[in-house]
Amino acid sequence: MSSWKETFWSALRTAGMTFVPEQFSVVPFPQKIPQSILAELATFIGTFDRVTGRRAWQEKVTARCPQIARLTRQEVCFFSAWDFHLPPERPGDWQLIEFNDNGSGLLLAGLINAIFYELAPESERTALKSPLTFPALNEWVANIVETEARRFFGTFPPGIFLILDDAESLHSGKFRSELKLMCDCWRQRGWQVVMSAPEATENDRERLFVNGEEVSVVVKPRLCLRDRDVYLWTDLRVWAYRGEIFCLSGRASCHPERLDLTLPGGWLPTLIKVEEKG
């Protein structure tokens, strides 16, 4: 296990997660989600998306809200993340924990899953569905961002794509490597991308500027496992866009009652378990 763990962590560091495991703990064994369970979650998310996207539903829910909350919008969130609890031995009794309209860790989760699958023995991979490769996930996310930007502006915006976070997070936050991966990906498409803290921006009440350039788009980005003598309680995180699931992740805690992502817990590879057809 020690040799495999070091190989896995070393590959993550080489790929851009330079602070694994000291500042960003990653568990060296996977969470396997049955295809049938994921299909149920996909149905639930798709149903939620269809219902809440109906104009009649929106008007009913916002009827007593201020006018600003009743404005119609064509674009949708592209980092939506759903957290689920899958009880031990009874994953079919899954429960929704929460819905996040800006779930951090998408690119890191994709990188963790892809590298784990690539390094896993062939005997283990045969029972798992291949996740998106990291370049494919990067392309998927960039296409989503471009689609929603065009939907909002009517054309591709000419200004800066600003990745906004507080100064401390940009300097020493555990997700700063994800922000850098995002920057690199979007710059490869020829976009103007800047990472900055709010205090480094300016505005004229109508437009936002960073480094004197106008900003067009701002991005602000428990099952029980046992491995030998280590017990970890995990959740399942699902990223979906317009009702379609495209990335999975999980977080493993050493404590059943609270989220503790220090070693031996942390983020863990989360893959789809292929089920034999009956």
C-alpha positions as CSV (number, residue, x, y, z in Angstrom):
1,M,0.0,0.0,0.0
2,S,2.8,2.4,0.9
3,S,4.5,2.0,-2.5
4,W,1.2,2.4,-4.4
5,K,0.3,5.4,-2.3
6,E,3.5,7.2,-3.0
7,T,3.2,6.4,-6.7
8,F,-0.3,7.8,-6.8
9,W,0.5,10.9,-4.9
10,S,3.6,11.5,-7.0
11,A,1.5,11.3,-10.2
12,L,-0.9,13.9,-8.7
13,R,1.9,16.3,-7.8
14,T,3.4,15.9,-11.3
15,A,-0.1,16.7,-12.8
16,G,-0.4,20.0,-10.9
17,M,-1.6,19.1,-7.4
18,T,1.7,20.1,-5.9
19,F,0.5,20.2,-2.3
20,V,-0.6,16.5,-2.0
21,P,-0.8,15.2,0.7
22,E,0.5,17.8,3.2
23,Q,-2.1,20.5,2.3
24,F,-4.6,18.5,0.2
25,S,-5.1,15.0,1.4
26,V,-6.1,12.3,-1.1
27,V,-7.1,8.8,-0.1
28,P,-5.2,6.1,-2.1
29,F,-8.1,3.8,-2.6
30,P,-11.4,4.3,-4.4
31,Q,-15.1,4.7,-3.7
32,K,-17.1,2.6,-6.2
33,I,-20.6,3.7,-7.1
34,P,-22.9,1.1,-8.6
35,Q,-24.2,2.0,-12.1
36,S,-27.8,1.4,-10.9
37,I,-27.4,3.9,-8.0
38,L,-25.9,6.6,-10.3
39,A,-28.8,6.1,-12.7
40,E,-31.2,6.8,-9.8
41,L,-29.3,10.0,-8.9
42,A,-29.3,11.1,-12.6
43,T,-33.1,10.7,-12.7
44,F,-33.5,12.7,-9.5
45,I,-31.2,15.5,-10.7
46,G,-32.8,15.6,-14.2
47,T,-36.3,15.8,-12.6
48,F,-35.2,18.6,-10.3
49,D,-33.6,20.4,-13.3
50,R,-36.8,20.1,-15.4
51,V,-39.1,21.2,-12.7
52,T,-37.1,24.2,-11.4
53,G,-36.5,25.3,-15.0
54,R,-40.2,25.8,-15.7
55,R,-41.3,29.4,-15.8
56,A,-44.6,28.6,-14.0
57,W,-42.6,27.0,-11.1
58,Q,-40.3,30.0,-10.9
59,E,-43.1,32.5,-10.9
60,K,-44.9,30.6,-8.1
61,V,-41.8,30.3,-5.9
62,T,-40.7,34.0,-6.4
63,A,-44.2,35.5,-6.2
64,R,-43.5,37.3,-2.9
65,C,-39.8,38.0,-3.5
66,P,-38.3,41.4,-4.4
67,Q,-38.3,42.3,-8.1
68,I,-34.6,41.6,-8.5
69,A,-35.3,37.9,-7.6
70,R,-37.9,37.6,-10.3
71,L,-35.7,38.6,-13.2
72,T,-35.6,35.9,-15.9
73,R,-32.2,34.5,-16.8
74,Q,-31.3,32.3,-19.8
75,E,-27.9,31.2,-18.5
76,V,-27.4,28.5,-15.8
77,C,-24.8,27.6,-13.3
78,F,-22.0,25.4,-14.7
79,F,-20.4,24.2,-11.4
80,S,-23.5,22.8,-9.8
81,A,-22.6,20.1,-7.3
82,W,-24.9,17.7,-5.4
83,D,-23.7,15.9,-2.2
84,F,-25.3,12.6,-1.3
85,H,-25.1,10.2,1.6
86,L,-25.1,6.4,0.7
87,P,-25.7,4.3,3.9
88,P,-23.3,1.4,4.4
89,E,-24.6,-1.8,2.8
90,R,-27.7,0.0,1.7
91,P,-26.7,2.5,-1.1
92,G,-30.2,2.3,-2.5
93,D,-31.4,4.3,0.5
94,W,-29.3,7.3,-0.6
95,Q,-30.2,10.7,0.8
96,L,-29.5,14.2,-0.5
97,I,-27.3,16.2,1.8
98,E,-27.2,19.5,0.0
99,F,-27.0,21.2,-3.4
100,N,-24.2,23.6,-4.1
101,D,-24.4,26.2,-6.9
102,N,-20.6,26.6,-6.9
103,G,-19.0,23.2,-6.0
104,S,-15.3,23.5,-5.5
105,G,-12.9,20.7,-6.5
106,L,-14.3,19.8,-9.9
107,L,-11.1,19.7,-11.8
108,L,-9.2,18.2,-8.9
109,A,-11.8,15.4,-8.6
110,G,-11.5,14.8,-12.3
111,L,-7.7,14.6,-12.1
112,I,-7.8,12.3,-9.1
113,N,-10.2,9.9,-10.8
114,A,-8.4,9.9,-14.1
115,I,-4.9,9.2,-12.6
116,F,-6.2,6.6,-10.2
117,Y,-7.9,4.7,-13.0
118,E,-4.8,5.0,-15.2
119,L,-2.5,3.6,-12.5
120,A,-4.9,0.9,-11.2
121,P,-4.1,-2.7,-12.0
122,E,-6.0,-4.1,-15.1
123,S,-7.8,-6.6,-12.8
124,E,-9.4,-3.6,-11.0
125,R,-10.1,-1.5,-14.0
126,T,-12.2,-4.2,-15.7
127,A,-14.9,-3.8,-13.1
128,L,-14.9,0.0,-13.4
129,K,-16.2,2.4,-16.0
130,S,-13.4,4.6,-17.4
131,P,-13.8,8.2,-16.2
132,L,-13.3,11.2,-18.5
133,T,-9.6,11.8,-19.2
134,F,-8.4,15.0,-17.7
135,P,-8.0,16.8,-21.1
136,A,-11.5,15.7,-22.0
137,L,-12.9,17.0,-18.7
138,N,-11.0,20.3,-19.3
139,E,-12.6,20.6,-22.8
140,W,-16.0,19.8,-21.4
141,V,-15.8,22.5,-18.7
142,A,-14.4,25.1,-21.1
143,N,-17.2,24.3,-23.6
144,I,-19.8,24.7,-20.8
145,V,-18.4,28.1,-19.8
146,E,-18.3,29.3,-23.4
147,T,-21.9,28.1,-24.0
148,E,-23.2,30.0,-21.0
149,A,-21.1,33.1,-21.8
150,R,-22.6,33.2,-25.4
151,R,-26.1,32.6,-24.0
152,F,-25.7,35.6,-21.7
153,F,-24.0,38.0,-24.1
154,G,-25.4,36.8,-27.4
155,T,-21.8,36.3,-28.7
156,F,-18.4,35.4,-27.2
157,P,-17.4,38.3,-24.9
158,P,-14.2,40.1,-25.8
159,G,-13.1,41.1,-22.3
160,I,-11.3,39.4,-19.4
161,F,-12.4,36.1,-17.8
162,L,-11.8,36.9,-14.1
163,I,-11.3,34.0,-11.7
164,L,-12.1,35.7,-8.4
165,D,-11.2,34.6,-4.9
166,D,-9.9,36.2,-1.7
167,A,-6.2,37.0,-1.5
168,E,-5.4,34.4,1.2
169,S,-7.0,31.6,-0.9
170,L,-5.2,32.7,-4.0
171,H,-1.9,32.6,-2.1
172,S,-2.2,29.6,0.2
173,G,-5.7,28.1,-0.2
174,K,-6.1,24.3,-0.8
175,F,-7.9,24.9,-4.1
176,R,-5.3,27.3,-5.6
177,S,-3.9,24.5,-7.8
178,E,-7.4,24.0,-9.3
179,L,-7.6,27.7,-10.1
180,K,-4.2,27.5,-11.9
181,L,-5.4,24.4,-13.8
182,M,-8.5,26.3,-14.9
183,C,-6.4,29.3,-16.0
184,D,-4.0,27.1,-18.0
185,C,-6.9,25.3,-19.7
186,W,-8.8,28.5,-20.7
187,R,-5.6,30.3,-21.9
188,Q,-4.9,27.4,-24.2
189,R,-8.2,28.3,-26.0
190,G,-6.9,31.9,-26.5
191,W,-9.0,33.5,-23.7
192,Q,-7.8,36.4,-21.6
193,V,-7.8,34.9,-18.1
194,V,-6.8,36.6,-14.9
195,M,-6.8,35.4,-11.2
196,S,-7.4,38.2,-8.8
197,A,-8.8,39.2,-5.4
198,P,-11.7,41.6,-5.1
199,E,-9.6,44.4,-3.7
200,A,-7.5,44.4,-6.8
201,T,-10.5,45.2,-9.0
202,E,-12.1,48.6,-9.8
203,N,-15.5,49.5,-11.2
204,D,-17.4,52.5,-12.6
205,R,-20.8,51.2,-11.3
206,E,-21.5,49.7,-14.7
207,R,-18.3,47.8,-15.6
208,L,-15.7,45.8,-13.6
209,F,-12.0,46.2,-14.4
210,V,-8.8,44.4,-13.4
211,N,-5.4,45.7,-14.3
212,G,-7.1,48.4,-16.3
213,E,-8.9,45.9,-18.5
214,E,-12.6,45.4,-18.6
215,V,-14.0,42.1,-17.2
216,S,-16.7,40.2,-19.1
217,V,-17.1,37.0,-17.0
218,V,-16.4,36.4,-13.3
219,V,-15.9,32.8,-12.1
220,K,-16.1,32.2,-8.4
221,P,-15.4,29.1,-8.2
222,R,-21.4,9.3,4.0
223,L,-20.8,5.7,3.3
224,C,-18.3,3.8,5.5
225,L,-15.1,2.5,3.9
226,R,-12.6,0.2,5.5
227,D,-9.0,-0.3,4.2
228,R,-7.1,-2.7,6.5
229,D,-7.5,-1.0,9.9
230,V,-8.6,2.4,8.7
231,Y,-12.3,3.3,8.8
232,L,-13.5,6.3,6.8
233,W,-16.9,7.8,6.5
234,T,-17.5,9.2,3.0
235,D,-20.0,11.2,1.0
236,L,-20.6,11.3,-2.8
237,R,-20.4,14.5,-4.7
238,V,-21.9,14.7,-8.2
239,W,-21.4,17.5,-10.7
240,A,-24.2,18.0,-13.2
241,Y,-24.9,20.5,-16.0
242,R,-28.4,21.0,-17.3
243,G,-29.4,17.7,-15.7
244,E,-26.5,15.6,-17.0
245,I,-23.9,14.1,-14.6
246,F,-20.4,14.6,-15.9
247,C,-18.0,14.1,-12.9
248,L,-18.0,12.3,-9.5
249,S,-16.0,12.8,-6.3
250,G,-16.0,11.8,-2.7
251,R,-14.6,13.0,0.6
252,A,-13.6,10.6,3.4
253,S,-13.7,11.6,7.0
254,C,-12.1,9.9,10.0
255,H,-15.1,10.9,12.1
256,P,-18.7,9.7,11.5
257,E,-20.3,12.9,12.8
258,R,-18.1,15.6,11.2
259,L,-16.1,16.2,8.0
260,D,-12.4,15.8,8.8
261,L,-10.3,15.7,5.6
262,T,-6.9,15.3,7.3
263,L,-4.9,12.1,6.8
264,P,-5.8,9.3,6.5
265,G,-9.0,10.9,5.3
266,G,-9.3,13.4,2.4
267,W,-10.6,13.5,-1.1
268,L,-10.8,10.1,-2.7
269,P,-11.1,8.6,-6.2
270,T,-14.7,7.9,-7.0
271,L,-15.5,5.7,-10.0
272,I,-18.5,3.9,-11.4
273,K,-18.8,0.2,-10.7
274,V,-19.9,-1.8,-13.7
275,E,-22.7,-4.2,-12.8
276,E,-23.4,-7.4,-14.6
277,K,-26.7,-7.6,-16.4
278,G,-29.0,-10.1,-14.9
